[in-house]
């Protein structure tokens, strides 16, 4: 489910799975805040140092967050992920058991 830009202060494209949408709105906003604050990356989660994947625990539940880089039409991979003129970033958040 693509979340509205205003939910929990999200400022970009966020896709959330059913396991993320089931908790209460307050818990969901707490999870989104924890995802925004995620700044710990380890070699298992981030072998190339791109910081586009991360794992975290929130209220005793494990979650993944993954950022993908699409073209402006959101159909294909971006031709230049580093250039926002050609790229739309989409973050997916899911419970680890949904992978």
C-alpha positions in Angstrom: 0.0 0.0 0.0 1.4 3.4 -1.0 1.0 5.7 1.9 -0.3 9.3 1.6 2.5 11.8 1.9 1.0 13.4 5.0 0.7 10.2 7.1 3.2 10.3 10.0 5.1 13.1 8.3 6.3 11.0 5.4 7.9 13.2 2.8 8.5 10.6 0.0 7.1 7.5 -1.6 6.6 4.8 1.1 5.2 1.4 0.4 4.1 -0.5 3.6 3.0 -4.1 3.7 0.0 -5.4 5.6 2.1 -6.2 8.7 3.1 -2.6 8.9 -0.4 -1.3 8.4 -2.1 -3.6 11.0 -0.8 -1.9 14.1 -2.5 1.2 15.5 -1.8 4.5 13.7 0.3 5.7 16.7 2.4 2.5 16.6 2.8 2.9 12.8 4.0 6.5 13.2 6.4 5.3 15.9 7.8 2.7 13.5 8.1 5.3 10.7 10.0 7.6 13.1 12.3 4.7 14.0 12.9 4.0 10.3 13.8 7.7 9.7 16.2 7.6 12.6 17.9 4.4 11.4 21.6 5.2 11.1 23.3 1.9 12.1 24.4 -0.2 9.1 26.5 -3.4 9.3 28.2 -5.4 6.6 25.5 -8.1 6.6 22.8 -5.6 5.8 24.9 -3.1 3.8 27.7 -5.0 2.1 28.3 -2.3 -0.6 27.9 0.7 1.8 24.9 2.1 -0.1 22.6 2.4 3.0 19.6 1.4 0.9 18.7 -1.5 3.2 18.3 -1.8 7.0 16.8 -3.9 9.7 15.5 -2.7 13.0 13.3 -3.9 15.9 10.3 -1.9 17.0 8.1 -3.0 19.9 9.7 -6.5 19.8 8.9 -6.9 16.1 11.7 -7.0 13.4 11.3 -4.9 10.3 13.2 -4.4 7.0 13.3 -1.2 5.1 14.6 -1.1 1.5 15.0 1.9 -0.8 14.7 1.3 -4.6 15.5 3.8 -7.3 13.1 4.2 -10.2 12.8 6.3 -13.3 10.5 9.2 -13.2 7.5 7.1 -14.5 8.1 4.5 -11.7 8.3 1.8 -14.3 12.0 0.9 -14.6 15.2 1.3 -12.7 16.6 4.8 -12.7 19.2 5.4 -15.3 21.2 7.4 -12.7 20.2 6.7 -9.1 22.4 9.5 -7.8 20.7 12.1 -9.8 17.2 13.3 -8.5 16.5 14.7 -12.0 16.2 11.1 -13.2 15.2 9.3 -10.0 12.2 8.6 -7.7 13.2 6.9 -4.5 10.6 4.4 -3.1 11.0 3.0 0.4 9.4 -0.3 1.3 8.8 -1.2 5.0 7.9 -4.7 6.0 8.0 -7.1 8.8 10.8 -9.6 8.4 8.4 -12.5 8.3 6.7 -11.0 5.2 9.9 -11.3 3.1 
